């Protein structure tokens, strides 16, 4: 008898030992900052795909990139198992988001993760080369020392908001790093700003020069996703400040 399609399941396709990894996550938002930044992190850290999200709440869509078929909601890990990345390259409906959130955080807890960082964009007329953060009070103060500004007020919707809400009642620290970004097309400069903030705060050395050089290619590869975001932005994800 065929198994019923799951409500939400992190389906592991490769076994790798994870060592209480920090998790970076990117979802479709303004400037596609999350997916662009996470995709670059995956490439620079030579991360391996380890799992995909299976859920009846995901739209029946798949992704082609340079002719290669790939699942639109993927999980990665570095060789040491200390860093994981989650990338979602499709717009998500509001229905079932908390089911997806619970599945992600249940998986994170099983792997011993203590921190999840969401990278995203805030729709703006222009990028200002600054990184902003929203987190619990102690962490905000520490980030300010690394030239990452606190967001004075605002609200976060969609799956990023759901993850951050759930982190408040679980034993995992949730925070978001934001950059002002163009809402109409992908914004590699905003993605680079967030990665450079990660470098400062987490003592990483992720080169961002290719993001600047390959702006035209990135815009071409993500053009359809940009269009989908523009069509669905009112009902999916957003960050406002």
MOLINRA-V577472 format. One record per backbone hydrogen bond with DSSP energy under -1.0 kcal/mol. NH is the residue of the N-H (numbers start at 1). CO is the residue of the C=O. If there is no record, write none. Layout:
nh->(NH NH)
co->(CO CO)
This chain:
nh->(9 11 11 13 14 19 22 23 24 25 26 32 33 36 37 38 39 40 41 42 43 44 45 47 48 50 51 52 53 54 56 58 61 63 65 68 70 74 75 76 77 78 81 84 85 86 87 88 89 97 100 101 102 103 104 105 106 107 108 109 110 111 112 113 116 117 118 119 120 122 124 132 133 134 140 141 142 143 144 146 147 148 149 151 155 157 161 162 163 164 165 166 167 168 169 170 172 173 175 176 177 178 179 181 187 191 192 193 194 195 196 197 198 199 200 201 202 212 213 214 218 219 220 221 222 223 226 227 228 229 230 231 232 233 235 240)
co->(54 9 52 50 50 81 82 115 84 117 86 29 30 32 33 34 35 36 37 38 39 40 41 42 77 75 75 11 73 9 6 55 59 70 68 65 63 87 51 85 48 83 78 22 76 24 74 26 72 94 96 97 98 99 100 101 102 103 104 105 106 107 109 108 173 23 175 25 177 179 181 178 149 176 136 137 138 139 140 143 144 143 131 133 240 238 157 158 159 160 161 162 163 164 166 167 170 114 116 134 118 132 120 122 31 187 188 189 190 191 192 193 194 195 196 197 198 208 209 210 214 215 216 217 218 220 222 223 224 225 226 227 228 229 232 155)
